[in-house]
Amino acid sequence: MAAMKNAWRTFRNWRRGRPFGAGVCTLLAGLAVLFPPFASLKLGDVVITLKTIGGISATVIGVVLLVCGGAFLMRPQFRLAAGIVTLLLSLAAISAANLGTFLIATVLGILGAALGISWSPTPRTEVAARRRRKRAAKRGAHENSDEVEPSAEERTGEIPPVRTSVRAGGGDP
């Protein structure tokens, strides 16, 4: 039982360190695009196949979507490039691969791309600390405690830009 708990904890930590949902959605989209060119559906005595020239483009789109899904899972630092490619291919699949495999793959691909592009590698501890500070401020406990919320400069380590205003016309004020 302890080994199972440890394995689940290891998987959970691995999953949280990457855009896992984006990878799963993108892999499912790739499989959905690859399915129709190679499958045949049998309804009684009738066999339905979708073997056309579109099968070549569906194969290419499906394989590249699988590669992007793998990139989301194995190399999270490529999430932006993989997300953009996934988004473009999901939209291209509408016209090139059987209406985006009947829009299932297109929706999964767009969802995966959005999840991948929006994912942030911010550690969970920083996010949790920020939430605790917000909750404490809402309850008013922040005023009663000795803990002072860090300023924007302290949190990011950067000095905020100075904002200036320029008047149009160039004359004296």
N, C-alpha and C positions, 0 to 999 in steps of 0.2 A: 504494500500500500504506500509506503514511504517513497519507494522508487517511482511509482506512478505519479505521486504528488510532485516529486522533484522534476520529473520529465515534463509534466504540465506547466510547472513554473518556468522551466527553461524555454519551453515553446512560447509561453505568454510573453516572456522578456524579449525573445527573438521577434515575435510578431509586433510588439509595440515599438520596435526600433526601425520599422520600415512601413511603407504604405501597403499594408497587407490587403485591405479591402480592394484597393485599386488593382493589385496583382490578380486577385481572384476574379474580379469582374472582367478584367482584360483577358485572362486566360479563357474564361467561359465564352467571351465574345469571339475569340480566335477559334475555339472549337465549334461554335455555332456557325461561323462563316465557312469552316472547312467541311462541315457535315453534308450539305446538299450536293456538292459536285461528286461525292464518292458514295452516296447512299442511293438506294432504290427502294421505293415504297411499294409493297404488294397489297392490293385490295382485291381479294378474291382472285379472279383470273387476270386482272389488270395490273401491270407493272408500270409504275411511274418513276421515271428517272429524269434528272436535270443535268445531262451531260452536254454542255454547250461550250462555246468559246469563252463564255463567262466563267467557266470552271477554272481556267488558268488564272484569271485575275482574282477569283475567290481564293484559290490556293495561295497565291502570293500574299494577298491581304491577310489571310488566316495565319500564315506562318509568321509574318511580321508582327501581327498582334500577339501571337504566342511568345515571340522574342521580347516584345515590350512588357508583357505580363511577367516574364522571367526576370527582366531588368528591374521591375518594381520590387520583386521579392528578393533578388540576390544582390542588386546594386542600387540601393536607395538614393545614392548621390546622383544617379542619372534620371531621377524622377521627372524633372522638368522636360528633358528631351523626349523621354519615353511617353510622357503625357501629351505632348504636342503631336507626336507621330500617331499615337493612339487616337486622338481626337480627329485628326485629318483622315486617317484610314477608316475610321468608323463612319464618317460622313461620306467618304468615297465609296464605301461598300453599298450605299443606297442605290447607286446607279450601276456599280460594277459587279455586285455579287448578290443576285437574286433579291433585290430590294432590301439589302442589308440583312439577308436571311430573315426575311419577313419582319424586319424592324427589331427583332429580338437582339441580334448582335449589335446593331447600331445603338440601341438604348444602353446595353451593357457596356459597350465601348466608351460611350460618352460619359457614363457614370464612372467608369474606371479612370478615364482621363481626368475628370473633375476631382476625383478623390486623390489621384496621384499628384496633380499640380498643386492642390491646396494643402497637402500634407506637410507638416513642419517637423523637423528633427529636434524640436525643443524637448529637453528632458521632462519627464512627468513630474519630477520633484519641483521644478520651477513653476510649472503650471499649478500644481497643488498649493504651493506657497502663495502664489498670487490669488488663488481663490480664497484661501484662509484669510488673507489680508482684507479682501473685499467683503467677506462675510463679517469680519470683526468690525470693519468700518460701518457697515449697515446696522449692526447691533449697538453701536456706540461704545463697544468695549475698547476700541482703539484709543479713545480719549483717556480711559482709566488705566491703561497699561503703560509700562515704561518703554515698550517697543515703538520705535518711530518708523513709519513707512519710508523706504528710501526714495529719493527724488529720481527724476527721469535720468539725470546724468549718472547717478550711482547704479541704477538698474542696467543701463545699456553700456556704460563706460564711455559714452560719447557726449560731446557738448552740443546742445541743440543749436540750430542755425539762428542767426540774428535776422529778424524779419524787419524789412524796411519798406516804406511806401514811397512811390515816386509819383509825383503829380504830373498830369499831362499839361502841356502848354509851355513849360519851361520858364514861365515868368515868375516874378516875385509873388510870395503868398499873400 
